[in-house]
Amino acid sequence: MSMYKHILFATDLNTDTVSVARHAVELAQLFQARLSLAHVVTGLDTGVMLNLAPQVLTEMDLIQVQDAHQRMESLVRELGETQLTDKWLLNSGPVALQIHRLAVEQEVDLIVVASHGQHGFFKLFGSEATDILEASSCNVLVVKI
């Protein structure tokens, strides 16, 4: 019986995404697990974030979502043939809570995230990786980049 059956790679789609994604791919191959990819689009219209006007996105929001979708598709192409089974583009709410919700709904055993190794002043406010680690009810692998 495999230790992990479903791995979720939660990404911010930054320039270092491919190297961290390769870790997730290798783990999925090692454990013969499903591999899903998720990205939360941040900074959308405040009304949407607060559910004041659900499903109403500004033109700038739509551009941001389309850009994230294109970057996600580019990542999938760069990874080539993998065990990637699902792609999730989430567009509202705090990153850690959205990733946690998705992990619970999809019965994820392991979340893989990148850490940009923040230092000094910025470390005081935490990071998305730290927030995901604290919010998650499953194991989280933080890959330092």
Phi, psi and omega in degrees: 000132183284142179294319180238131180254333181218117181251134178246121173265109179263118188235151173264001178062030175284181185296334182271008186301319185298317181296321178288322178300323179297326174299314181296319179297314180299319178295318179298320178293316180301316183264003183050049185253158169294149177232125177243155181238134179222143175220136176255122177281118183258162175079021177286171182313134182302323179299322178291317182299325181266007182059029177282328180222075184301142176068013177253112180244142176284170178299320178296321177299315180299320178297318179297317179294317179296320178298316179297319178298316180295319178294324178294315178297322177297319177298315180300316179297318181294327178286338179071207181289112178226188177270019181297119184252330184221148174233130182235122174248104185261136188234029173198152175091166178298141185305307185300318181291322178294317179294317178299313180301314180297317180299319179293311181300323184263007179054053179280137179265332184214132174251131176251127179225160176261149172240130181272006176060055180295148182230163172058228185306317184291333180292334179301327183267001178079187181217166177299319180299316179296317180297319178295317179301316181287326183278339189283147175257359176242178179294148178230128174257118179259117180261119182281130179237000000 
